[in-house]
Amino acid sequence: MSSFIFVNSQNRLPLVTESGKKFSGLEHSKSPELCQRVSAFFEYLDGQIGFPETDLGRENQFTFNLLLQSVYPEIMIDLADLIYVQHERPAVYLNFDHIHMNLKKDGMAFSESMDQINEKFSILFQELAKVIRESPILFSDSRMVGLLSESYSIYLFQTENFPWDNPMEMIPSDLKNPIMDVATGLAGFRLIHDWPDDYPKLILTDNLPFIIMGLTHYAKLSGKTNVEILNIDFPDGPKGECYGCILANKFLHHLQRDERKKFLQWAIEALDVGGLLLILDTDLECQILRRAQNREYQDKLMRGYKETLVEIEENFCETLIQDVRHVGFDVSHFDFHEYQDETDAYSQYPGDNLSIKFIGLEIMASKV
Ligand SMILES: C[S@@+](CC[C@H](N)C(=O)[O-])C[C@H]1O[C@@H](n2cnc3c(N)ncnc32)[C@H](O)[C@@H]1O
């Protein structure tokens, strides 16, 4: 493990001390299910990592446990976003207002300024997420994936706070046969929530265990019986079932062109005659990567974000529509627009806008 702050050596200071274990910020929460997972997560992590036995290690241990003591239940959402889906929510900051309210309730007073303490909390929290993200063992530890994904599911079930576009807008209303959402990601939560009981089966797929476990948990909570969750690593799709519609939203730019062609071949075989393939996508990532060749632009990007982006060919939009037609689809709708965005969504510094030009496209194609 390469971190100056956290270590996994045998001789280490515990991650969680008696003061952290109090988790006083979780008291009186409206979501005991979420709180129980916060304490279980950090107590489990305590068995995996801790702090070096140095003066700095002791200082970090103290500050980290102050953070645990004052932590709020939604910390699990912030952590999960940073570890598994940074792509979807690049800018994650601790909720300092909540933390300080909890510290005040505990009667804590400090010699340092609030800004200084916040800065220390931030560094520890970001480093913790980085250590987990970059350790293959911690990243795929099934207990940790389970606790974080269940927290996501519980939070969304209880709050219905779905910050994503409404994928139902794309779904034809007269479907008779099953529909598959390819690489559904976090959007799958809202699809499950909105999926009518009298619609055909909805099959949600992804290749990230965090997404699969979270959606499976959420589908159970929702009680929906016409939803199935499958762990599929595309471009090789499942064989056997026929679909009335296949959705591929913001996914195909994850595949290189040869894999994309393979995916399209699978899709045309898997659809019923008359079945629809719906694609929404952008070349946004590729454009950010291109701009990030400029050092100044790269330095302004949110730390760790560039590493999540996939390089694809320059003329993605043209090659995609060509390939859709080439495998035999009948394209009934193809639209694309160039967008110019000024946003701090990918910026390391809130308020420091980065400009980006990209193409967004929509394709509706049917199997004839
Ligand atoms: C940008 S998200 C798109 C999510 C969603 N479809 C939407 O419109 O918001 C991409 C998703 O693709 C998944 N993914 C990436 N590569 C994949 C692959 N080869 N097979 C299946 N899923 C994949 C990721 O885990 C992630 O959840």
The ligand as an ORCA input file, in Angstrom:
! r2SCAN-3c Opt
* xyz 0 1
  C     -21.123      6.391    -17.485
  S     -21.857      5.018    -16.692
  C     -23.390      4.984    -17.591
  C     -24.514      4.697    -16.676
  C     -25.906      4.841    -17.246
  N     -26.161      3.997    -18.367
  C     -26.299      6.267    -17.511
  O     -26.831      6.553    -18.565
  O     -26.102      7.132    -16.654
  C     -21.027      3.688    -17.303
  C     -21.317      2.356    -16.617
  O     -20.756      1.341    -17.444
  C     -20.256      0.311    -16.643
  N     -19.319     -0.429    -17.474
  C     -18.111     -0.013    -17.921
  N     -17.570     -0.946    -18.723
  C     -18.460     -1.962    -18.786
  C     -18.483     -3.216    -19.467
  N     -17.451     -3.590    -20.239
  N     -19.553     -4.012    -19.333
  C     -20.594     -3.654    -18.543
  N     -20.635     -2.465    -17.872
  C     -19.578     -1.644    -17.991
  C     -19.647      1.028    -15.459
  O     -19.527      0.177    -14.338
  C     -20.663      2.160    -15.252
  O     -21.634      1.791    -14.317
*
